[in-house]
Amino acid sequence: DPESNIQGGSIENLDGEPCDVMLAHVDPSTHSDKFSVLQLISVQRAFGKAYVVYTRGGSTGTVGQSTEQEFYGLEAAAACFKDEFEQKTGLEWKDRMDPMKPNKYRFVVQNFTQKQAGFSGGTWQYWVDDGIDGKSSGWYDYSDSREVERLYQEYTSNTNTHNYLCQRYISSRHFTYNVDLVQMMQTNVTHPNRTSRRIHRVDINAPVTPSHAPAPLRQSVASSRPGLNHYHGASAPPQAPVRRAASAPSNYFGASAPPQPPVQRSTPTLASRMSTAIGRTRRSPPPTSHIFKYTAPQSLSNGVPPDALFTPPASCNMKEYCVICHDHLDERPCVALNACKHVFHIDCIQLAFKSKPQCPVCRASIGKPQG
């Protein structure tokens, strides 16, 4: 295992199977996705050969925690290895290909060729068309595709368990992302907006770049995925995506395969669009009678109307994260927006408003910047 401190060891075999095991436990109802690595390794010591039973596990997307148990004989080490396997899966080692037990880990067939290559056979990209982080519309590389590539290889190598391994949940920094390897889509399931983005895989040996923007995300896509009912993104005019190197670690975890062909839809007439617009109602802002107005510093007032801000109320949880910089709110001075009550660091919202006078969370309009 690359995360272990074991040097110069080799994987043992039991019953014709390498003792290099990957286990998975996925529970979509709680957005839980856990992995467990189990290995039986022989190592050379000064006194002779020794055997190590190595385990590492945790939430998918994290390094997890590891343990090592060393034995001087293969028999004792093999017994420990089989016992660890049975505790995790509820199955004996010889029955590892049997159907999984309820509430237990599933034995995952691995692509050892891809694993030995560090899961570098494909890179993953995500589609941006909402101007996040100032990006123009197009496909962007993930800063590190190896975790998603590993999940993709597990999905394609376990044809008899596709339904179990097609929906994975990856922890990335402060968020958890649902990666749908069938619809080729990712959704931030821990953010209130539940933002979804199209994703795809680029094969290193036969790179194929899509010649068009992905099909727009529609509510019909969510109908087969309970609980995911709010989608953003993927509706830009057709263009040839450009491979871009990620300039900084992304907050969006990606994965993919070639995107689906664009869906042909009829263009609404001008009359129908005007009728729809006239029929819309605008939700009035919440009452602000109990709010204390915030006196903005001059540097901020130059870009934001002073009456758009107020001091966060005492009930605000300052241990939450600022969605712009992902630092705790109590680390720097904060303000809240009158229109929606979302709270940000002063310096963060100042930079955000220079690009667009909207709330970065709900996109409520704050008005035209002054100056």
FINURO-664077 format. One record per residue (C-alpha): x, y, z. Coordinates in steps of 0.001 Angstrom, whole numbers, padded with zeros to 6 digits, always signed. Example, Ala and Ser with C-alpha at 12.3 -4.5 7.8 and 13.67 -1.06 7.14 Angstrom:
<nodes>
+012300-004500+007800;+013670-001060+007140;
</nodes>
This chain:
<nodes>
+000000+000000+000000;+001505+003415-000947;+000400+004837+002413;+002271+002205+004465;+005786+002527+005834;+006692-001013+004779;+009704-001076+002473;+010827-003943+000254;+007945-006278+001081;+005979-008580-001221;+002327-009651-001243;+001633-013264-000247;-000933-015492-001986;-003628-017630-000349;-005782-020027-002367;-004429-018576-005613;-005531-015026-004756;-003114-012178-003906;-003582-011119-000307;-004045-007536-001450;-007702-006872-000705;-009962-003862-001248;-013309-003819+000549;-016127-001277+000137;-019197-000366+002151;-021570+002090+000443;-024797+003383+001983;-026523+005967-000263;-029197+006678+002370;-026576+008301+004610;-024093+009348+001886;-021625+006966+003525;-018802+005369+001533;-016050+003518+003388;-013064+001542+002160;-010817-001014+003833;-007435-002218+002576;-006230-005586+003885;-002828-007044+002952;-000593-009943+003979;+003014-008892+003320;+006279-010812+003709;+009297-008722+004696;+012953-009560+005210;+014310-008877+008670;+017822-009281+010114;+016758-012558+011732;+014940-013857+008647;+011528-013545+007009;+008595-011988+008862;+004946-011452+007901;+002865-008330+008387;-000934-008098+008346;-001589-004524+007243;-004957-002747+007350;-006027+000764+006385;-009551+002116+006278;-011766+005169+006470;-014069+007326+004381;-013477+007182+000629;-011447+010207-000415;-009430+010260+002823;-006216+008476+003767;-007881+006758+006713;-006083+005017+009581;-003727+002042+009378;-002512-000802+011605;+000314-003341+011316;+000590-006727+013046;+003866-008627+012620;+004315-012403+012854;+007323-014682+012604;+005433-017497+010888;+003206-017610+007807;+000579-019812+009433;-000139-017382+012280;-000096-014415+009909;-002489-016133+007468;-004877-016950+010326;-004877-013283+011398;-005434-012152+007799;-008431-014477+007368;-009872-013398+010709;-009644-009701+009737;-011326-010494+006412;-014186-012358+008087;-014762-009579+010630;-015169-007025+007826;-017191-009101+005348;-018909-011806+007419;-017471-014310+004902;-014642-016795+005102;-011701-016139+002810;-012555-019124+000623;-016093-017740+000135;-014968-014205-000764;-016861-014222-004086;-020194-015037-002402;-022921-012352-002135;-022185-009768+000524;-023711-009971+003985;-026071-007227+005245;-024270-004255+006819;-020875-005743+005938;-018118-004778+003517;-018125-006091-000047;-015104-007823-001566;-014011-005763-004593;-012307-007375-007589;-009354-005165-008502;-007551-004273-011703;-004013-004914-010438;-002417-003629-013650;-004035-000224-013146;-003311-000338-009415;+000403-000958-009944;+000445+001974-012374;-000982+004231-009666;-004375+004521-011391;-002859+006807-013992;-004651+005334-017012;-007225+008102-017166;-007760+011676-016088;-011080+013210-015142;-012641+016550-015989;-015665+018532-014832;-017805+020976-016814;-018097+024609-015688;-020603+027078-017084;-021574+029139-014031;-018438+031273-013726;-017252+029597-010502;-013843+030960-009416;-013877+033198-012504;-013633+030233-014893;-014977+030506-018425;-017273+027747-019726;-015445+024540-020558;-013971+021269-019281;-011383+021481-016484;-008966+018833-015200;-009185+017755-011596;-006064+018480-009581;-005854+014774-008671;-007848+012185-010612;-006441+009030-008996;-009204+008481-006442;-011996+008744-009010;-010002+006609-011460;-009707+003939-008751;-013478+003952-008224;-014024+003805-011988;-011718+000776-012294;-013555-000929-009438;-016876-000218-011148;-015753-001634-014507;-013991-004651-012953;-017033-005798-010944;-019673-006363-013601;-021798-008437-011230;-022010-005603-008665;-022516-002561-010920;-025585-001434-008984;-023557-001355-005773;-020441+000385-007069;-021947+002855-009567;-022861+005439-006911;-019885+006464-004787;-019476+009181-002165;-016107+010936-001920;-014982+013132+000955;-013020+016133-000310;-011982+018835+002128;-015194+020101+003783;-017672+018470+001399;-018919+015079+000267;-019593+014462-003431;-021824+011832-004974;-020070+010520-008093;-022540+008824-010438;-020537+006592-012792;-023639+005829-014888;-024968+009348-015488;-021396+010727-015383;-022295+013442-012932;-021153+014647-009529;-023289+016328-006879;-022178+018126-003734;-024507+016412-001253;-023385+018383+001814;-023718+021931+000425;-027202+023534+000639;-027167+024220-003122;-026471+020548-003995;-024627+021749-007091;-024268+019130-009836;-021745+019082-012676;-021159+016895-015708;-017950+014874-015627;-016052+012650-018033;-012981+010441-018294;-010113+011007-020718;-008171+007823-021519;-004438+008556-021423;-003707+006036-024195;-006523+007144-026507;-007563+010683-025535;-010888+011728-027014;-012043+015278-026364;-015790+015932-026688;-016653+018218-029581;-019602+019818-027832;-020849+021011-024473;-022624+018378-022368;-026399+018087-022395;-028095+020346-019823;-028891+018837-016445;-032641+018423-016100;-034971+017415-013297;-035686+014179-015181;-032146+013079-014419;-032874+013352-010720;-036031+011250-010886;-034014+008039-010624;-031940+009405-007734;-034111+010165-004677;-033127+013214-002716;-031144+014916-005501;-033597+017485-006750;-031602+020660-007368;-029200+020881-010292;-026976+023600-011710;-024782+023782-014772;-024111+022376-018251;-026065+024490-020708;-023423+026461-022580;-023425+026856-026365;-021516+024125-028188;-017769+024562-028294;-014660+022392-028351;-013484+021975-024738;-009827+022746-024123;-007699+020610-021813;-006609+022922-019014;-004208+022131-016233;-005685+022822-012813;-003994+025875-011330;-005008+025043-007772;-006732+022181-005941;-010390+022229-006873;-013252+022096-004402;-015147+019910-006826;-014242+016265-007044;-014640+014900-010570;-014982+011759-012546;-016274+010743-015926;-016497+009068-019297;-017453+010487-022700;-020490+012785-022134;-023870+011929-023582;-024766+013404-026995;-026674+016685-026829;-030436+016434-026702;-032327+018305-029431;-034952+020605-027916;-037301+023042-029582;-036536+026727-029037;-039375+028588-027240;-040924+031492-029099;-040497+035078-027948;-044184+035269-027059;-044023+032165-024852;-040902+033447-023071;-042562+036818-022386;-045645+035052-021084;-043539+032967-018723;-041606+035997-017502;-044794+038002-016847;-046267+035121-014857;-043293+034874-012527;-043547+036255-009019;-040601+037623-007119;-040191+036452-003560;-039985+039393-001154;-036951+039536+001148;-037372+038399+004768;-038225+041078+007377;-035253+043024+008683;-036841+044926+011565;-034725+043011+014102;-031460+043504+012196;-028709+045906+013227;-027213+047626+010219;-023501+047120+009602;-021351+050169+008906;-019147+048961+006078;-015530+050152+005854;-014811+052570+003014;-012909+049957+000983;-015963+047716+000992;-018582+050410+000556;-016947+051386-002723;-018039+048049-004203;-021167+047129-002170;-024163+049221-001104;-023774+049776+002673;-027456+048908+003315;-026875+045470+001767;-024818+044357+004797;-025449+043863+008488;-023639+042467+011495;-024236+038690+011835;-026758+038005+014634;-025677+036349+017861;-027489+033170+016821;-025101+032726+013875;-022789+029704+014276;-019356+031241+013780;-017771+027789+013747;-019252+027231+010292;-017105+027681+007201;-017069+030642+004838;-018150+029096+001516;-015709+031315-000398;-012385+030570+001374;-013485+027565+003526;-011936+029008+006689;-013949+029221+009909;-016097+032340+010096;-014690+033321+013494;-011151+033587+012091;-011761+037023+010484;-014375+039829+010598;-017668+038851+008995;-020762+040427+007485;-024142+039055+006417;-026201+039967+003363;-029558+041622+003996;-031177+039924+001012;-030605+036345+002178;-028814+036405+005576;-025823+034378+004353;-022593+035167+006208;-019094+035624+004760;-015725+037108+005673;-015574+040806+004774;-012552+040396+002508;-014058+037341+000800;-017396+038957-000127;-015545+042085-001260;-013597+040050-003821;-016724+038121-004847;-018708+041304-005508;-015979+042657-007781;-016890+039841-010153;-020666+039639-009699;-023099+041445-007317;-024772+038220-006189;-024729+036048-003099;-022207+033239-003779;-024531+030730-002034;-028066+031411-003299;-027241+033946-006075;-029662+036508-004659;-029095+039833-006441;-027545+042512-004224;-027867+045364-006692;-025403+047167-008929;-022001+047902-007392;-021382+051550-006583;-018638+053567-008213;
</nodes>
